Amino acid sequence: MNEKQYRLLKSAVAKKRCHLEQCIIIADGKLLGAEDCLENAWALASPYETALVTRISKK
């Protein structure tokens, strides 16, 4: 579920250029937020049993 949401979000990010070079957090199929710092991203993801934390890069 989180991977599917990531693929959808990644294409939207590429078009809008939002959240580039940020860590995004997805849990329960929803975008929880975007952080500049990986530690903050993991802190946001920690309450969830399954969360996806990844950095959106320009490539």
C-alpha distance matrix in Angstrom:
0.0 3.8 5.5 5.3 6.4 8.7 10.2 11.0 12.4 14.3 16.2 17.0 18.3 20.4 22.0 22.7 23.3 21.8 20.3 21.9 22.9 20.9 18.2 15.1 13.0 9.4 8.5 7.0 5.3 9.0 11.5 13.9 16.5 18.3 21.1 23.9 24.2 21.8 23.4 22.6 18.9 18.7 20.7 18.3 15.3 17.6 17.3 13.7 13.1 10.0 10.0 10.0 13.5 14.9 18.0 18.2 21.5 23.8 23.5
3.8 0.0 3.8 5.5 5.1 6.1 8.8 10.0 10.3 11.9 14.5 15.2 15.8 18.1 20.1 20.4 20.6 19.0 17.1 18.6 19.3 17.2 14.5 11.4 9.4 6.0 6.1 6.5 4.7 7.4 8.9 11.1 13.3 14.8 17.4 20.1 20.4 18.1 19.8 19.0 15.3 15.3 17.5 15.2 12.3 15.0 15.3 11.9 11.9 8.4 7.2 6.5 9.8 11.3 14.3 14.8 18.2 20.8 20.8
5.5 3.8 0.0 3.8 5.4 4.9 6.3 8.8 9.7 10.3 12.7 14.3 14.9 16.5 18.8 19.8 19.8 18.8 17.0 17.9 18.5 17.2 14.7 12.2 11.2 8.6 9.6 10.3 8.1 10.4 11.2 13.8 15.4 16.0 18.5 20.7 21.1 18.7 20.9 20.6 16.8 16.9 19.7 17.7 14.8 17.5 18.4 15.1 14.7 10.9 9.7 7.6 10.4 10.7 13.5 13.6 16.5 18.9 18.3
5.3 5.5 3.8 0.0 3.8 5.4 5.2 6.5 8.6 9.9 11.3 12.8 14.3 15.8 17.5 18.7 19.4 18.7 17.6 18.7 20.1 18.8 16.9 14.0 13.2 10.2 11.2 10.9 7.7 10.2 11.5 14.7 16.4 17.3 20.3 22.6 23.6 21.5 23.8 23.1 19.3 19.9 22.3 19.9 17.4 20.3 20.7 17.3 17.2 13.7 12.5 10.8 13.5 13.5 15.8 15.1 18.0 19.8 19.2
6.4 5.1 5.4 3.8 0.0 3.8 5.5 5.1 6.0 8.5 10.2 10.7 12.0 14.3 15.7 16.2 17.1 15.8 14.8 16.5 18.1 16.4 14.6 11.3 10.6 7.6 9.2 9.3 5.7 7.0 7.9 11.4 13.0 14.2 17.4 20.0 21.3 19.6 21.9 20.6 17.0 18.1 20.2 17.4 15.4 18.6 18.9 15.9 16.6 13.3 11.4 9.9 12.1 12.3 14.3 13.5 16.7 18.6 18.8
8.7 6.1 4.9 5.4 3.8 0.0 3.8 5.4 5.0 5.8 8.7 9.8 10.0 12.0 14.2 14.9 15.0 13.9 12.5 13.5 14.8 13.5 11.8 9.0 9.2 7.3 10.0 11.4 8.4 9.0 8.5 11.6 12.2 12.5 15.3 17.4 18.6 17.0 19.6 18.8 15.1 16.3 18.9 16.5 14.6 18.0 19.0 16.3 17.0 13.5 11.0 8.3 9.7 9.1 10.8 10.0 13.1 15.3 15.3
10.2 8.8 6.3 5.2 5.5 3.8 0.0 3.8 5.5 5.1 6.5 8.8 9.9 10.8 12.9 14.5 14.9 14.7 14.0 14.5 16.1 15.7 14.5 12.2 12.9 11.1 13.6 14.4 11.1 12.0 11.8 15.1 15.6 15.5 18.4 20.0 21.5 19.9 22.8 22.2 18.5 19.9 22.6 20.3 18.4 21.7 22.7 19.8 20.3 16.6 14.5 11.7 13.0 11.6 12.8 11.1 13.5 14.9 14.3
11.0 10.0 8.8 6.5 5.1 5.4 3.8 0.0 3.8 5.5 5.6 6.5 8.8 10.3 11.2 12.6 13.9 13.6 13.6 14.7 17.1 16.4 15.7 12.9 13.6 11.6 13.9 14.3 10.6 10.9 10.8 14.5 15.0 15.4 18.7 20.6 22.6 21.5 24.3 23.0 19.5 21.3 23.5 20.8 19.3 22.8 23.4 20.7 21.5 18.2 15.9 13.6 14.9 13.9 14.7 12.6 15.1 16.0 16.1
12.4 10.3 9.7 8.6 6.0 5.0 5.5 3.8 0.0 3.8 5.5 5.0 6.0 8.6 9.9 10.3 11.1 10.2 10.0 11.4 13.9 12.9 12.5 9.7 10.9 9.7 12.8 14.0 10.7 9.8 8.4 11.9 11.8 11.8 15.1 17.1 19.2 18.5 21.3 19.9 16.5 18.7 20.8 18.1 17.1 20.8 21.7 19.3 20.7 17.6 14.7 12.3 12.7 11.6 12.0 9.8 12.7 13.8 14.7
14.3 11.9 10.3 9.9 8.5 5.8 5.1 5.5 3.8 0.0 3.8 5.4 5.1 6.2 8.8 10.0 9.8 9.9 9.5 9.6 11.9 11.9 11.8 10.0 12.1 11.7 15.0 16.7 13.6 13.0 11.3 14.4 13.6 12.6 15.3 16.5 18.6 17.8 21.1 20.2 16.9 19.1 21.7 19.5 18.4 22.0 23.4 21.2 22.3 18.9 16.0 12.9 12.7 10.5 10.2 7.4 9.6 10.6 11.0
16.2 14.5 12.7 11.3 10.2 8.7 6.5 5.6 5.5 3.8 0.0 3.8 5.4 5.1 6.4 8.8 9.7 10.8 11.6 11.6 14.4 14.9 15.4 13.6 15.7 14.9 18.0 19.2 15.7 15.2 13.9 17.2 16.5 15.6 18.5 19.6 22.0 21.5 24.8 23.7 20.6 22.8 25.3 22.9 21.9 25.6 26.8 24.4 25.5 22.1 19.4 16.4 16.5 14.3 13.7 10.5 11.9 11.6 11.8
17.0 15.2 14.3 12.8 10.7 9.8 8.8 6.5 5.0 5.4 3.8 0.0 3.8 5.4 5.2 6.1 8.0 8.4 10.0 10.9 14.3 14.3 15.1 13.0 15.1 14.5 17.6 18.7 15.3 14.0 12.4 15.6 14.7 14.1 17.3 18.6 21.4 21.4 24.4 22.9 19.9 22.6 24.6 21.9 21.4 25.2 26.1 24.1 25.7 22.6 19.6 17.1 17.0 15.2 14.4 11.2 13.0 12.7 13.9
18.3 15.8 14.9 14.3 12.0 10.0 9.9 8.8 6.0 5.1 5.4 3.8 0.0 3.8 5.4 5.2 5.1 5.4 6.6 7.1 10.5 10.8 12.2 10.8 13.6 13.9 17.5 19.3 16.3 14.7 12.2 14.8 13.1 11.6 14.3 15.2 18.1 18.4 21.6 20.2 17.5 20.4 22.5 20.1 20.0 23.7 25.1 23.4 25.2 22.2 18.9 16.1 15.2 13.0 11.5 8.1 9.7 9.6 11.5
20.4 18.1 16.5 15.8 14.3 12.0 10.8 10.3 8.6 6.2 5.1 5.4 3.8 0.0 3.8 5.7 5.3 7.6 9.1 8.1 11.3 12.7 14.4 13.6 16.6 17.0 20.6 22.4 19.2 18.0 15.7 18.4 16.7 14.8 17.1 17.3 20.2 20.4 23.9 22.9 20.2 23.0 25.4 23.3 23.0 26.7 28.3 26.5 28.0 24.8 21.6 18.4 17.4 14.7 12.8 9.0 9.2 7.9 9.1
22.0 20.1 18.8 17.5 15.7 14.2 12.9 11.2 9.9 8.8 6.4 5.2 5.4 3.8 0.0 3.8 5.7 8.3 11.0 10.7 14.3 15.4 17.3 16.2 19.0 19.0 22.4 23.8 20.5 19.0 17.0 19.8 18.2 16.7 19.3 19.7 22.9 23.4 26.8 25.4 22.8 25.8 27.9 25.5 25.4 29.1 30.4 28.6 30.3 27.2 24.0 21.2 20.4 18.0 16.2 12.5 12.9 11.1 12.5
22.7 20.4 19.8 18.7 16.2 14.9 14.5 12.6 10.3 10.0 8.8 6.1 5.2 5.7 3.8 0.0 3.8 5.4 8.9 9.4 13.2 13.8 16.1 15.0 17.8 18.3 21.7 23.3 20.3 18.2 15.7 18.1 16.0 14.6 17.1 17.6 21.0 22.0 25.2 23.4 21.2 24.5 26.1 23.6 24.1 27.9 29.0 27.6 29.7 26.9 23.6 21.0 19.9 17.8 15.9 12.4 13.1 11.8 14.1
23.3 20.6 19.8 19.4 17.1 15.0 14.9 13.9 11.1 9.8 9.7 8.0 5.1 5.3 5.7 3.8 0.0 3.8 6.6 6.0 9.7 11.0 13.7 13.5 16.8 18.0 21.7 23.8 21.0 19.0 16.0 17.9 15.4 13.1 15.0 14.8 18.3 19.4 22.7 21.3 19.3 22.6 24.5 22.4 23.0 26.6 28.3 27.1 29.2 26.4 22.9 20.0 18.3 15.9 13.3 9.9 10.0 8.6 11.5
21.8 19.0 18.8 18.7 15.8 13.9 14.7 13.6 10.2 9.9 10.8 8.4 5.4 7.6 8.3 5.4 3.8 0.0 3.8 5.5 9.0 8.9 11.5 10.9 14.1 15.5 19.1 21.3 18.9 16.4 13.1 14.7 11.9 9.8 11.9 12.3 15.8 17.1 20.1 18.2 16.4 19.9 21.4 19.1 20.0 23.7 25.1 24.2 26.6 24.1 20.5 18.0 16.2 14.4 12.1 9.4 10.6 10.5 13.6
20.3 17.1 17.0 17.6 14.8 12.5 14.0 13.6 10.0 9.5 11.6 10.0 6.6 9.1 11.0 8.9 6.6 3.8 0.0 3.8 6.3 5.3 7.7 7.5 11.0 13.0 16.7 19.5 17.5 15.0 11.5 12.5 9.4 6.6 8.4 8.9 12.2 13.3 16.4 14.7 12.7 16.2 17.9 15.9 16.7 20.3 22.1 21.3 23.7 21.3 17.6 15.1 12.9 11.1 8.8 6.8 8.7 9.9 13.0
21.9 18.6 17.9 18.7 16.5 13.5 14.5 14.7 11.4 9.6 11.6 10.9 7.1 8.1 10.7 9.4 6.0 5.5 3.8 0.0 3.8 5.4 8.4 9.4 13.2 15.3 19.1 22.0 19.8 17.9 14.5 15.7 12.7 9.5 10.4 9.6 12.7 13.7 17.2 16.2 14.4 17.6 19.7 18.3 18.9 22.3 24.5 23.6 25.6 23.0 19.3 16.3 13.8 11.1 7.9 5.3 5.6 6.3 9.7
22.9 19.3 18.5 20.1 18.1 14.8 16.1 17.1 13.9 11.9 14.4 14.3 10.5 11.3 14.3 13.2 9.7 9.0 6.3 3.8 0.0 3.8 6.9 9.3 13.0 15.7 19.4 22.6 21.0 19.3 15.8 16.4 13.3 9.7 9.3 7.5 10.0 10.9 14.5 14.3 12.8 15.7 18.1 17.3 17.9 20.9 23.6 23.0 24.8 22.4 18.8 15.8 12.7 9.8 6.2 5.2 4.9 7.0 10.0
20.9 17.2 17.2 18.8 16.4 13.5 15.7 16.4 12.9 11.9 14.9 14.3 10.8 12.7 15.4 13.8 11.0 8.9 5.3 5.4 3.8 0.0 3.8 6.2 9.8 12.9 16.4 19.7 18.5 16.5 12.9 12.9 9.8 6.1 5.6 4.9 7.5 8.4 11.8 10.9 9.3 12.5 14.6 13.6 14.4 17.5 20.1 19.7 21.8 19.6 15.9 13.3 10.2 8.2 5.4 5.8 7.6 10.3 13.0
18.2 14.5 14.7 16.9 14.6 11.8 14.5 15.7 12.5 11.8 15.4 15.1 12.2 14.4 17.3 16.1 13.7 11.5 7.7 8.4 6.9 3.8 0.0 3.8 6.7 10.0 13.3 16.9 16.0 14.4 11.1 10.8 8.4 5.5 5.2 6.1 7.0 6.3 9.5 9.0 6.3 9.2 11.7 10.8 11.0 14.1 16.8 16.2 18.1 16.0 12.3 9.8 6.5 5.3 4.1 6.4 9.1 12.5 14.5
15.1 11.4 12.2 14.0 11.3 9.0 12.2 12.9 9.7 10.0 13.6 13.0 10.8 13.6 16.2 15.0 13.5 10.9 7.5 9.4 9.3 6.2 3.8 0.0 3.8 6.6 10.2 13.5 12.4 10.6 7.4 7.6 5.9 4.3 6.4 8.8 10.0 9.1 11.7 10.3 7.0 9.7 11.9 9.9 9.6 13.3 15.2 14.2 16.2 13.9 10.2 7.9 5.7 5.6 6.1 7.2 10.8 13.9 15.7
13.0 9.4 11.2 13.2 10.6 9.2 12.9 13.6 10.9 12.1 15.7 15.1 13.6 16.6 19.0 17.8 16.8 14.1 11.0 13.2 13.0 9.8 6.7 3.8 0.0 3.8 6.7 10.3 10.1 8.5 6.0 5.4 5.5 6.2 8.2 11.3 11.6 10.0 11.6 10.0 6.4 8.0 10.0 7.5 6.4 10.2 11.8 10.5 12.7 10.6 6.9 5.7 4.7 6.9 9.0 10.6 14.2 17.4 18.9
9.4 6.0 8.6 10.2 7.6 7.3 11.1 11.6 9.7 11.7 14.9 14.5 13.9 17.0 19.0 18.3 18.0 15.5 13.0 15.3 15.7 12.9 10.0 6.6 3.8 0.0 3.8 6.9 6.3 5.4 4.5 5.5 7.5 9.2 11.8 14.9 15.4 13.6 15.0 13.6 10.0 10.9 12.6 9.8 7.8 11.3 12.0 9.7 11.5 8.9 5.7 5.1 6.6 8.8 11.4 12.4 16.1 19.1 20.1
8.5 6.1 9.6 11.2 9.2 10.0 13.6 13.9 12.8 15.0 18.0 17.6 17.5 20.6 22.4 21.7 21.7 19.1 16.7 19.1 19.4 16.4 13.3 10.2 6.7 3.8 0.0 3.8 5.3 5.5 6.7 6.7 9.8 12.3 14.6 17.9 17.8 15.8 16.5 15.1 11.8 11.7 12.8 10.0 7.4 10.1 9.8 6.8 8.5 6.4 4.5 6.3 8.9 11.8 14.8 16.1 19.8 22.8 23.6
7.0 6.5 10.3 10.9 9.3 11.4 14.4 14.3 14.0 16.7 19.2 18.7 19.3 22.4 23.8 23.3 23.8 21.3 19.5 22.0 22.6 19.7 16.9 13.5 10.3 6.9 3.8 0.0 3.8 5.5 8.5 9.1 12.7 15.5 18.1 21.5 21.6 19.6 20.2 18.7 15.5 15.3 16.1 13.2 10.8 12.9 11.6 8.3 9.3 7.6 7.4 9.4 12.4 15.1 18.2 19.0 22.7 25.5 26.2
5.3 4.7 8.1 7.7 5.7 8.4 11.1 10.6 10.7 13.6 15.7 15.3 16.3 19.2 20.5 20.3 21.0 18.9 17.5 19.8 21.0 18.5 16.0 12.4 10.1 6.3 5.3 3.8 0.0 3.8 7.0 9.2 12.2 14.7 17.7 21.0 21.6 19.8 21.1 19.6 16.1 16.6 17.9 14.8 12.6 15.4 14.7 11.5 12.5 10.0 8.9 9.4 12.3 14.2 16.9 17.0 20.7 23.0 23.6
9.0 7.4 10.4 10.2 7.0 9.0 12.0 10.9 9.8 13.0 15.2 14.0 14.7 18.0 19.0 18.2 19.0 16.4 15.0 17.9 19.3 16.5 14.4 10.6 8.5 5.4 5.5 5.5 3.8 0.0 3.8 6.1 9.0 11.9 15.2 18.6 19.6 18.4 19.6 17.5 14.4 15.5 16.4 12.9 11.6 14.8 14.1 11.7 13.8 11.7 9.7 10.1 12.0 13.8 15.9 16.0 19.7 22.0 23.1
11.5 8.9 11.2 11.5 7.9 8.5 11.8 10.8 8.4 11.3 13.9 12.4 12.2 15.7 17.0 15.7 16.0 13.1 11.5 14.5 15.8 12.9 11.1 7.4 6.0 4.5 6.7 8.5 7.0 3.8 0.0 3.8 5.6 8.2 11.7 15.0 16.3 15.6 17.1 14.8 11.7 13.6 14.6 11.1 10.6 14.2 14.3 12.5 14.9 12.8 9.9 9.5 10.2 11.6 13.1 13.0 16.8 19.1 20.7
13.9 11.1 13.8 14.7 11.4 11.6 15.1 14.5 11.9 14.4 17.2 15.6 14.8 18.4 19.8 18.1 17.9 14.7 12.5 15.7 16.4 12.9 10.8 7.6 5.4 5.5 6.7 9.1 9.2 6.1 3.8 0.0 3.8 7.3 10.0 13.7 14.6 14.0 14.8 12.1 9.5 11.3 11.5 7.8 8.1 11.5 11.5 10.6 13.7 12.4 9.5 9.9 10.0 12.2 13.7 14.5 18.2 20.8 22.7
16.5 13.3 15.4 16.4 13.0 12.2 15.6 15.0 11.8 13.6 16.5 14.7 13.1 16.7 18.2 16.0 15.4 11.9 9.4 12.7 13.3 9.8 8.4 5.9 5.5 7.5 9.8 12.7 12.2 9.0 5.6 3.8 0.0 3.8 6.7 10.4 11.8 12.0 13.2 10.2 8.0 10.9 11.2 8.0 9.3 12.9 13.6 13.3 16.4 15.0 11.6 11.1 9.9 11.2 11.8 12.4 15.8 18.3 20.7
18.3 14.8 16.0 17.3 14.2 12.5 15.5 15.4 11.8 12.6 15.6 14.1 11.6 14.8 16.7 14.6 13.1 9.8 6.6 9.5 9.7 6.1 5.5 4.3 6.2 9.2 12.3 15.5 14.7 11.9 8.2 7.3 3.8 0.0 3.8 7.0 9.0 9.7 11.6 9.2 7.1 10.6 11.7 9.4 10.7 14.2 15.8 15.6 18.4 16.7 13.0 11.6 9.3 9.5 9.0 9.6 12.7 15.2 17.8
21.1 17.4 18.5 20.3 17.4 15.3 18.4 18.7 15.1 15.3 18.5 17.3 14.3 17.1 19.3 17.1 15.0 11.9 8.4 10.4 9.3 5.6 5.2 6.4 8.2 11.8 14.6 18.1 17.7 15.2 11.7 10.0 6.7 3.8 0.0 3.8 5.4 7.0 8.8 6.4 5.6 9.4 10.2 9.1 11.0 13.9 16.1 16.6 19.3 18.0 14.4 13.0 10.0 10.2 9.1 10.7 13.1 15.8 18.5
23.9 20.1 20.7 22.6 20.0 17.4 20.0 20.6 17.1 16.5 19.6 18.6 15.2 17.3 19.7 17.6 14.8 12.3 8.9 9.6 7.5 4.9 6.1 8.8 11.3 14.9 17.9 21.5 21.0 18.6 15.0 13.7 10.4 7.0 3.8 0.0 3.8 6.7 9.0 7.8 7.9 11.3 12.4 12.2 14.0 16.5 19.2 19.7 22.2 20.8 17.2 15.4 11.9 11.1 9.0 10.5 11.9 14.4 17.3
24.2 20.4 21.1 23.6 21.3 18.6 21.5 22.6 19.2 18.6 22.0 21.4 18.1 20.2 22.9 21.0 18.3 15.8 12.2 12.7 10.0 7.5 7.0 10.0 11.6 15.4 17.8 21.6 21.6 19.6 16.3 14.6 11.8 9.0 5.4 3.8 0.0 3.8 5.5 5.4 6.4 8.9 10.1 11.0 12.7 14.5 17.5 18.5 20.7 19.7 16.4 14.9 11.3 11.1 9.8 12.4 13.8 16.8 19.2
21.8 18.1 18.7 21.5 19.6 17.0 19.9 21.5 18.5 17.8 21.5 21.4 18.4 20.4 23.4 22.0 19.4 17.1 13.3 13.7 10.9 8.4 6.3 9.1 10.0 13.6 15.8 19.6 19.8 18.4 15.6 14.0 12.0 9.7 7.0 6.7 3.8 0.0 3.8 5.4 5.0 6.3 8.6 9.9 10.5 12.1 15.5 16.1 17.8 16.7 13.6 12.1 8.4 8.7 8.4 11.8 13.6 17.0 18.8
23.4 19.8 20.9 23.8 21.9 19.6 22.8 24.3 21.3 21.1 24.8 24.4 21.6 23.9 26.8 25.2 22.7 20.1 16.4 17.2 14.5 11.8 9.5 11.7 11.6 15.0 16.5 20.2 21.1 19.6 17.1 14.8 13.2 11.6 8.8 9.0 5.5 3.8 0.0 3.8 5.4 5.2 6.2 8.8 9.9 10.4 13.9 15.2 17.1 16.8 14.1 13.6 10.4 11.7 12.1 15.5 17.4 20.8 22.6
22.6 19.0 20.6 23.1 20.6 18.8 22.2 23.0 19.9 20.2 23.7 22.9 20.2 22.9 25.4 23.4 21.3 18.2 14.7 16.2 14.3 10.9 9.0 10.3 10.0 13.6 15.1 18.7 19.6 17.5 14.8 12.1 10.2 9.2 6.4 7.8 5.4 5.4 3.8 0.0 3.8 5.5 5.0 6.3 8.7 9.9 12.7 14.2 16.8 16.6 13.7 13.5 10.6 12.2 12.5 15.3 17.6 20.9 23.1
18.9 15.3 16.8 19.3 17.0 15.1 18.5 19.5 16.5 16.9 20.6 19.9 17.5 20.2 22.8 21.2 19.3 16.4 12.7 14.4 12.8 9.3 6.3 7.0 6.4 10.0 11.8 15.5 16.1 14.4 11.7 9.5 8.0 7.1 5.6 7.9 6.4 5.0 5.4 3.8 0.0 3.8 5.4 5.2 6.3 8.7 11.5 12.1 14.5 13.6 10.4 9.8 6.9 8.8 9.8 12.6 15.4 18.8 20.7
18.7 15.3 16.9 19.9 18.1 16.3 19.9 21.3 18.7 19.1 22.8 22.6 20.4 23.0 25.8 24.5 22.6 19.9 16.2 17.6 15.7 12.5 9.2 9.7 8.0 10.9 11.7 15.3 16.6 15.5 13.6 11.3 10.9 10.6 9.4 11.3 8.9 6.3 5.2 5.5 3.8 0.0 3.8 5.3 4.9 5.9 9.4 10.2 12.0 11.7 9.1 9.4 7.1 9.9 11.7 15.0 17.7 21.4 22.8
20.7 17.5 19.7 22.3 20.2 18.9 22.6 23.5 20.8 21.7 25.3 24.6 22.5 25.4 27.9 26.1 24.5 21.4 17.9 19.7 18.1 14.6 11.7 11.9 10.0 12.6 12.8 16.1 17.9 16.4 14.6 11.5 11.2 11.7 10.2 12.4 10.1 8.6 6.2 5.0 5.4 3.8 0.0 3.8 5.4 5.2 8.0 10.1 12.6 13.2 11.1 12.2 10.4 13.3 14.9 17.9 20.7 24.2 25.9
18.3 15.2 17.7 19.9 17.4 16.5 20.3 20.8 18.1 19.5 22.9 21.9 20.1 23.3 25.5 23.6 22.4 19.1 15.9 18.3 17.3 13.6 10.8 9.9 7.5 9.8 10.0 13.2 14.8 12.9 11.1 7.8 8.0 9.4 9.1 12.2 11.0 9.9 8.8 6.3 5.2 5.3 3.8 0.0 3.8 5.7 7.2 8.6 11.8 12.1 9.5 10.8 9.5 12.6 14.3 16.7 19.9 23.2 25.1
15.3 12.3 14.8 17.4 15.4 14.6 18.4 19.3 17.1 18.4 21.9 21.4 20.0 23.0 25.4 24.1 23.0 20.0 16.7 18.9 17.9 14.4 11.0 9.6 6.4 7.8 7.4 10.8 12.6 11.6 10.6 8.1 9.3 10.7 11.0 14.0 12.7 10.5 9.9 8.7 6.3 4.9 5.4 3.8 0.0 3.8 5.8 5.8 8.5 8.3 5.9 7.7 7.4 11.0 13.6 16.2 19.6 23.0 24.4
17.6 15.0 17.5 20.3 18.6 18.0 21.7 22.8 20.8 22.0 25.6 25.2 23.7 26.7 29.1 27.9 26.6 23.7 20.3 22.3 20.9 17.5 14.1 13.3 10.2 11.3 10.1 12.9 15.4 14.8 14.2 11.5 12.9 14.2 13.9 16.5 14.5 12.1 10.4 9.9 8.7 5.9 5.2 5.7 3.8 0.0 3.8 5.4 7.5 8.9 7.9 10.4 10.3 13.9 16.6 19.5 22.6 26.2 27.4
17.3 15.3 18.4 20.7 18.9 19.0 22.7 23.4 21.7 23.4 26.8 26.1 25.1 28.3 30.4 29.0 28.3 25.1 22.1 24.5 23.6 20.1 16.8 15.2 11.8 12.0 9.8 11.6 14.7 14.1 14.3 11.5 13.6 15.8 16.1 19.2 17.5 15.5 13.9 12.7 11.5 9.4 8.0 7.2 5.8 3.8 0.0 3.8 6.7 9.0 8.9 12.2 12.9 16.6 19.4 21.9 25.3 28.8 30.0
13.7 11.9 15.1 17.3 15.9 16.3 19.8 20.7 19.3 21.2 24.4 24.1 23.4 26.5 28.6 27.6 27.1 24.2 21.3 23.6 23.0 19.7 16.2 14.2 10.5 9.7 6.8 8.3 11.5 11.7 12.5 10.6 13.3 15.6 16.6 19.7 18.5 16.1 15.2 14.2 12.1 10.2 10.1 8.6 5.8 5.4 3.8 0.0 3.8 5.5 6.0 9.6 11.4 15.1 18.3 20.6 24.1 27.5 28.4
13.1 11.9 14.7 17.2 16.6 17.0 20.3 21.5 20.7 22.3 25.5 25.7 25.2 28.0 30.3 29.7 29.2 26.6 23.7 25.6 24.8 21.8 18.1 16.2 12.7 11.5 8.5 9.3 12.5 13.8 14.9 13.7 16.4 18.4 19.3 22.2 20.7 17.8 17.1 16.8 14.5 12.0 12.6 11.8 8.5 7.5 6.7 3.8 0.0 3.8 6.5 10.1 12.4 16.0 19.5 21.9 25.3 28.7 29.2
10.0 8.4 10.9 13.7 13.3 13.5 16.6 18.2 17.6 18.9 22.1 22.6 22.2 24.8 27.2 26.9 26.4 24.1 21.3 23.0 22.4 19.6 16.0 13.9 10.6 8.9 6.4 7.6 10.0 11.7 12.8 12.4 15.0 16.7 18.0 20.8 19.7 16.7 16.8 16.6 13.6 11.7 13.2 12.1 8.3 8.9 9.0 5.5 3.8 0.0 3.8 6.9 9.9 13.2 16.9 19.0 22.3 25.7 25.9
10.0 7.2 9.7 12.5 11.4 11.0 14.5 15.9 14.7 16.0 19.4 19.6 18.9 21.6 24.0 23.6 22.9 20.5 17.6 19.3 18.8 15.9 12.3 10.2 6.9 5.7 4.5 7.4 8.9 9.7 9.9 9.5 11.6 13.0 14.4 17.2 16.4 13.6 14.1 13.7 10.4 9.1 11.1 9.5 5.9 7.9 8.9 6.0 6.5 3.8 0.0 3.8 6.5 9.9 13.4 15.5 19.0 22.4 22.9
10.0 6.5 7.6 10.8 9.9 8.3 11.7 13.6 12.3 12.9 16.4 17.1 16.1 18.4 21.2 21.0 20.0 18.0 15.1 16.3 15.8 13.3 9.8 7.9 5.7 5.1 6.3 9.4 9.4 10.1 9.5 9.9 11.1 11.6 13.0 15.4 14.9 12.1 13.6 13.5 9.8 9.4 12.2 10.8 7.7 10.4 12.2 9.6 10.1 6.9 3.8 0.0 3.8 6.5 10.1 12.1 15.4 18.8 19.2
13.5 9.8 10.4 13.5 12.1 9.7 13.0 14.9 12.7 12.7 16.5 17.0 15.2 17.4 20.4 19.9 18.3 16.2 12.9 13.8 12.7 10.2 6.5 5.7 4.7 6.6 8.9 12.4 12.3 12.0 10.2 10.0 9.9 9.3 10.0 11.9 11.3 8.4 10.4 10.6 6.9 7.1 10.4 9.5 7.4 10.3 12.9 11.4 12.4 9.9 6.5 3.8 0.0 3.8 7.1 9.8 13.0 16.6 17.4
14.9 11.3 10.7 13.5 12.3 9.1 11.6 13.9 11.6 10.5 14.3 15.2 13.0 14.7 18.0 17.8 15.9 14.4 11.1 11.1 9.8 8.2 5.3 5.6 6.9 8.8 11.8 15.1 14.2 13.8 11.6 12.2 11.2 9.5 10.2 11.1 11.1 8.7 11.7 12.2 8.8 9.9 13.3 12.6 11.0 13.9 16.6 15.1 16.0 13.2 9.9 6.5 3.8 0.0 3.8 6.5 9.4 13.1 13.7
18.0 14.3 13.5 15.8 14.3 10.8 12.8 14.7 12.0 10.2 13.7 14.4 11.5 12.8 16.2 15.9 13.3 12.1 8.8 7.9 6.2 5.4 4.1 6.1 9.0 11.4 14.8 18.2 16.9 15.9 13.1 13.7 11.8 9.0 9.1 9.0 9.8 8.4 12.1 12.5 9.8 11.7 14.9 14.3 13.6 16.6 19.4 18.3 19.5 16.9 13.4 10.1 7.1 3.8 0.0 3.8 6.1 9.9 11.1
18.2 14.8 13.6 15.1 13.5 10.0 11.1 12.6 9.8 7.4 10.5 11.2 8.1 9.0 12.5 12.4 9.9 9.4 6.8 5.3 5.2 5.8 6.4 7.2 10.6 12.4 16.1 19.0 17.0 16.0 13.0 14.5 12.4 9.6 10.7 10.5 12.4 11.8 15.5 15.3 12.6 15.0 17.9 16.7 16.2 19.5 21.9 20.6 21.9 19.0 15.5 12.1 9.8 6.5 3.8 0.0 3.8 6.9 8.5
21.5 18.2 16.5 18.0 16.7 13.1 13.5 15.1 12.7 9.6 11.9 13.0 9.7 9.2 12.9 13.1 10.0 10.6 8.7 5.6 4.9 7.6 9.1 10.8 14.2 16.1 19.8 22.7 20.7 19.7 16.8 18.2 15.8 12.7 13.1 11.9 13.8 13.6 17.4 17.6 15.4 17.7 20.7 19.9 19.6 22.6 25.3 24.1 25.3 22.3 19.0 15.4 13.0 9.4 6.1 3.8 0.0 3.8 5.5
23.8 20.8 18.9 19.8 18.6 15.3 14.9 16.0 13.8 10.6 11.6 12.7 9.6 7.9 11.1 11.8 8.6 10.5 9.9 6.3 7.0 10.3 12.5 13.9 17.4 19.1 22.8 25.5 23.0 22.0 19.1 20.8 18.3 15.2 15.8 14.4 16.8 17.0 20.8 20.9 18.8 21.4 24.2 23.2 23.0 26.2 28.8 27.5 28.7 25.7 22.4 18.8 16.6 13.1 9.9 6.9 3.8 0.0 3.8
23.5 20.8 18.3 19.2 18.8 15.3 14.3 16.1 14.7 11.0 11.8 13.9 11.5 9.1 12.5 14.1 11.5 13.6 13.0 9.7 10.0 13.0 14.5 15.7 18.9 20.1 23.6 26.2 23.6 23.1 20.7 22.7 20.7 17.8 18.5 17.3 19.2 18.8 22.6 23.1 20.7 22.8 25.9 25.1 24.4 27.4 30.0 28.4 29.2 25.9 22.9 19.2 17.4 13.7 11.1 8.5 5.5 3.8 0.0
